[in-house]
Amino acid sequence: MTNKNQLGALDNFRLIAALLVIAIHTSPLWSIDETANLLLTGVFARVAVPFFFAVTGYFTDFANPSKLRRSAAKTILVYAAAIVVYLPFGTYGASVKMLLFDGAFYHLWYFPATVIGILIVSALVRLPKTAAFAIAGALYIIGLFGDSYYNLTAGLPPVRAFYDVVFKAFSYTRNGIFFAPLFLLSGEALAKRERPMNRIGSGAGLALSIWCLAMERLLLAKIAFSPRDNMFICLFPATLCLIGFLTSVKAKPRPCFRSAAMWVYILHPIAMHIADTTAERLGSDNFFAEHSLLRFVLTAALSYPTAFALTAVKPALARLSASLRGVPREVKHGNAG
């Protein structure tokens, strides 16, 4: 098992991963160089969501049903709260398909995907490791050919007929059934290792995987462009090596970074909306099309301080509550866990 002093790098990278998600949604380099923007948003930034799934798997106790239920319940509550936050901005509707797979707003799909993925992996971990990964890998391959690789095989009538059925049930194969399980299971497997992965080996593997991912993405863009570009073969080794590298680095755990990264993920579309609305009211409808990097910077500048402020609220309220009741917080919670 990895020492706690080696989990801080995971916390640190959460903030970077949240920034990469903002990059995906703002295309920072679009107005500067389209190829550079493709490499940033279509390659480097694509590790962000698999990283979040893998880290969730790393810290989830799949063998403990009560903890598993609490984890799923917490995610559902966060999702419900996020839906409420986005009601003023409009949602995609209230169908079962939307709530369970697409997300009530375009980025909120992650939360139901996490819950569904956790449920699937909780069953897979009871199987031999090879069988579990074979099933999770098969689900990912099905998702792959419904996503970035769709146009390679969509011309084959049986394949087209299969995915026609799939897309009646799901708008995307990037969901909790096809996408999340492989990365959740990978995180769970890495957490059970007796010792962290070798730093040099995992670092070299990460660099090689990212290079291969770039080649895969650029090749697909030329021969089989698909508007869906979330699932790639090289994402799997890249995510494994990224987690392996981070857990080989000693760094102090920072729980506040975990919460802040979640808030950045949830709130950044609102920050984008504020930036876009401000530009429109200043009479600059095409301003961010010409200055895409500024849109990215403004979105991050609005998102991160807000996220850290919200992160600070909960412990502050807990201290205030304990103070009002005359119970020192460390005494009240000193024997917990």
N, C-alpha and C positions, 0 to 999 in steps of 0.2 A: 504494500500500500504506500502511496505517496505521502511524504511528510507534509504537515500543514504549512510549514514554511516554504513549501514549493507550490502552493496553490495561489499565492498572491499574483503571480504572472497571469493566471487565468482571469483574475479580477481586473487587472490592469488592461488586458486585451479586450475585455467586454466594452470598455469605453471606445476603443479603436474600432471594434466591430460595429458599434452603434453609429460611429462616424461613417463607416463604409456603407451602411444602409442608407444614410442620408445622401451619400455620393450616388448610389444607385438611383435614387429618386430625383436627384437634381442635375445629374450629368455635368459635373463641374467643368470638364475640359471641352465640352461640345463646341463652344465658340472659339476655342483655341486650336484644337486639332482633333478631328473625328476619330482617327486611329488611336490616339493617346486616350481619348475618352472611352473608346471601346475596351482598351486594355485595362483601364481603371475600373469601369463599371461592369464590364462583362467578364473580367478575369479576376483581378485582385479582390474586388469587393464581393465577389460571389462566394467567398469562403465565410462571410459573416454569418449568414443564417445557419449553414451546417455547423459552424462553430458553436452557435447558441444551442442548437439541438444536442451536440456532443457534450457540451458542458452540463446541460440539464441531465443527460444520461449519466454523466460522471458523478453527479451529486445525488442522484435518485436511488433510494434503497428499494429495488424491485422485489426483494425477497420479503419485505415487510408490508403486508396488506394495509395496515392502518396508516403507516406513513405514506404509502402510495395513494390512498384515498385522500389524505390531507393535502398532498402535493397537487393532485388533480383538482380538488375542490378550490385550492388557492388560485390555481391558474384560471379556473372557470370564473371565480369572483373578479379577478383582474380583467378578464375578457368582458364580463358584464359591465364593469365600471367603465371600461374603454368605450363600449358601445354607447353608453349614456353620454359620455364626453363628446362623441362624434354625432349625436343626433342633430344638433344644430347645423351640421355641415352636410347632412343627408347621408343615407346609407344605401346599400344595394338591395334593400328590401328585407323581408322577414321570413323568407322561405327556409325550410330545413336545410336545403342545399347551401344557401348563403351562410347560415349560422354555423353549420358543421364543417364546411369545406372552403368556401370562398372568403369568408370573413365579412363582417358588417361594413367595414371600410377596407380599402385595398391592402393595407399592411397588417390588418388584424387577423388575417388567416393563420398567422403563426400560433395564436393561442389555442384554437380548437385543434390545430394540427399537433400541438404538443400533447394535449390530452389524449387524442386518438392514438398517437404514436406511443405514449406511455402504456396505454392499455394493451396494444399489440405486443410491445416488448416485454411486458410483464408475463405474457404467455410464452414468448420465445425463450426467455431465460430459463425456463423449465426444461428445455430441450438441450441435447448436446450442443456445444458451441458451434461446431461445424454446420449442423442442421439449422441452427438459429440464424447464422450468417447467410446460409444458402437461401433461406426464405426471405430474409430482409433484402438480400441482394437481388433476388428474383423480382420482388416488388419494385425495387429501385429501377431495374431494367425496364419493366413495364412502364413505369413513369417516364423514363428516359425517352422512349420512343413515342411518348405522348407529349413530349416537351421539345427540347432542343433538337432531337433526332427525328421529329415527326415527319418532316418532308422527305427524309431518306426512304421511308417505307410506305408512306401514305398512298402511293400509287398502286400498291398491291391490294386487290379487292378484299381478301380475307382480313388483312391488317386494317384496312380502312373501315371495314364493317365492324371489327372489334372496337376500334377507338370511337366510332360513331356511337356505339352503346355506352362506352366509358364516359364520353363527353355529355351524354344525356344525364348522367348521374353527377358528374363533377365538371366544373368549368375548366379546371386544370388538374393535371396529375401531380403538380407541386402541392401536395397536401399531406395530411397525417397518415394516410394509408401507404402511399408510394414513396414519399420523400423522407419523412421524419424517422421511420423505424431504423434504417441502416445507421444513421448518425447517432441516434439515442443508444442503440446497441453498442456501437463503437466506443462511445464515452463510458458506458458501463463496463465494457471489457478492459479499457485502459485503467479504470479506477481499481480493478482487481489485480493489476500487475504487482508483483512483489517489489519491484524497483522501477523507478522512472526510466523512460527510454533514454538512450545515449544522446547527449546534446548535439554532438557533431554529426552523428548519423541521422538524427531526426531533422536537424537543420539542413543538411545536404539533401535529404529526401524532400523536405518542404520546397527548397529552391528548384529541384528537378521537377516536382509535381506541378509547381506554379508555371514553370516553363512549358511543360507538356499541356497544361490547361490552356495556356495562351495559344499554343499551336492548334489545339483542338477547337478552340473558340474561333480563331481566325479562319481555319479550314472550313468549319461549318458555315461561317458567314459567306464564304465564296460558293460552296457547292450545294448547300441545302439550308438556306436562310429560313429561320422560323421566328415569328414574333415572340414565341415562348423561348426564353433563354435562361432558365433557372437550374437545369439539371445537366451535369456533364460527368463523363466517366472519371476524369482526373480530380473531381472535387473530393472523392472518397479518400484517395491517398494523401491529398493535400491537407484535408482536415485531420486525418490521423497523425500526420507528421507535425502539424501545427500544435495540436494538443500535446503530443509527445515532447516537442521542443519546449513549450511553455511550462510543462510540469517538471522539466529538468533544470529550470531556472529558479533560484531561491529568491523569494520576494515575500514581504509581509502581506498576509491576507487583508483585503480591504472590503468588508461587507458593504460599505456605503457605495462603492463603485458598482456593485451588483444592482442595487436599487436604482442608482442614477442612470445606468445603462438602460434599464427597463423603461424608465420614464422618458429618456431620449427617444427610444424606439416608439413608444406610444404617442408622444407629443410632437415629434418633428413635422408631421404633415400640417399641423396647426401653425407652426413657425413658418413653414413654406407659404401657407395661405396668407399669413400676415405680411410677409415680404412681397408676395405677388400683388396683394391688394394695395399696399402702400405705393408700389411702382405704378399701378394702374391709376390711382388717384392723383399721382403727380404727372399724369398724362404720358406715361412711358410704357405703352402696351408691349413693345418688343424689347424693352430694356434688358431683361434677363436672357433673352435669346442671343443678345450680343455680348452679354457679360455674365455668362453662366457660372463662372467661378465665384463671382460676388454673391449670386443667389445661394450657392453652397455655403459660403462663409457666413452670410446673414442667418441662414437657417440654423447652422451650428451655434452661432453666437446667441441666438434666442433660445435654443433648446437646452444647452448644457447648464447655464446658470439656473434656469427654471427647474431642471431635473435635480440639481444638487440642493436647491432650496426646498423642494418637496421631500427629498430624502432626509433633510434635517428636521422636518416637521414632526415625524413620528417619535423619534427619541426625545425631542424637546417636550412634546405633549406627555410622554411617559414620565419624564422627570418632574414636570409640573404636577401631574396627578399624584405622584408619590410624595411630593413635597406638601401638597395640600392635605394629604392624609397623614402626614407625619411619619411616613415609612421610608427609610433610605432605600433607594432602588437596588443597591448592591446587596442589601440584607434580604429584601423581598425575593430577589431572584438568585441569590447566591448559591443555592443548592440545586438549581434547575440543571438537568442534564448531568 
